[in-house]
């Protein structure tokens, strides 16, 4: 959870576009980020895959008034609302975007392209968003921003306590790299949400990402101690982390979806 999900970028900058706060080209650039290209296939009225700029305009023409995020995992269909075919595909990807008002959802599939055996700058990522019908219904298990913020305060305490019981300094290079990345992200000023989101949503997303980073560090530290940690201890640690990770995912979805919730409250 150190990196923001692609569905989060699509929803955040797509919502800014739908609100008229940025241009289509700027939205497409922000969504693509470091990826080489994003395409959307299966859009009604489009026989071939299209780029993000055209896809976002088509979604708006089809009635989309906002984009919501889903981050489901087995046993927790977070943010989903059916039908089963869409839920199954979103669960496999562990993320999706739902276009409210259009009855459509988008699920990303990534491809790496480049020379065989290549790495780093020689390899680039291409993303295809598959567009499928979705139900217009309340998404599953998404808390309000206030609920998410309260839950995160406890989750952060639990994650910090668990991390303090692990010998991160004695763990391997992967855990050390995760810890260094966490500290760098905490120190760097960065824009975590697009224009149009309430300040509370920014706070909640930043805290959710912080909790997620601590979970990553704890998992890496535990796995790199090898034989020094028994299988029962590893299982107990995973069990302890599960509700914390669930809270962080719920908070992420609440933050990304808050722009849509805010607009719907004002319309109501």
Protein Blocks (a to p, Z undefined) as FASTA:
>chain_A
ZZccfklmmmmmmmmmmnopacfklmmmmmnmmafbdcdehiahiabdcdfklmmmmmmm
nopabdcdddddehiaghiabjfklmmmmmmnopacddehjlpacddddddeddehiahj
lpccddddddddddddddehiacfklmmmmmmmmmmmmmmmmmmpcfklmcfklmmmmmm
mmmmmmpccdfbdehiafklmmmmmmmmmmmmmmmmmmmmmmmnmmmpcfklmmmmmmmm
mmmmmmmmmmmmmmmmmmmmmmmmmmZZ
